[in-house]
Amino acid sequence: MTEPSALTVTLSGPSSHAVAVQYATAAGTAAAGADFIAASGTLTFAPGETAKTLAVQVRGDTRYERNETFFVNLSAT
């Protein structure tokens, strides 16, 4: 079963111009494909906008495991 996990990306302050940032998930202790579905793309903030929501599909486990992690790396476009 996969469930979306909502993550919020925020700018440190508003800009008078559009701001674009690329994102890509990366495995930590969670494995892409098995524990979450890898995602990548571009988030574009309109002038004055400071927050965007990003959804990553997380796969639920049927057995007990410790908490696992994955990363979302951000970079300039």
WORA-V414994 format. One record per backbone hydrogen bond with DSSP energy under -0.5 kcal/mol. NH is the residue of the N-H (numbers start at 1). CO is the residue of the C=O. If there is no record, write none. Layout:
nh->NH co->CO
nh->NH co->CO
//
This chain:
nh->3 co->58
nh->5 co->56
nh->6 co->4
nh->7 co->54
nh->9 co->7
nh->9 co->52
nh->11 co->50
nh->19 co->45
nh->21 co->43
nh->22 co->75
nh->23 co->41
nh->24 co->73
nh->25 co->39
nh->26 co->71
nh->28 co->30
nh->28 co->69
nh->30 co->69
nh->33 co->36
nh->35 co->31
nh->36 co->31
nh->37 co->57
nh->38 co->36
nh->41 co->23
nh->43 co->21
nh->45 co->19
nh->45 co->43
nh->46 co->44
nh->48 co->15
nh->49 co->46
nh->52 co->9
nh->54 co->7
nh->56 co->5
nh->58 co->3
nh->58 co->56
nh->59 co->35
nh->60 co->1
nh->60 co->58
nh->71 co->26
nh->73 co->24
nh->75 co->22
nh->77 co->20
//
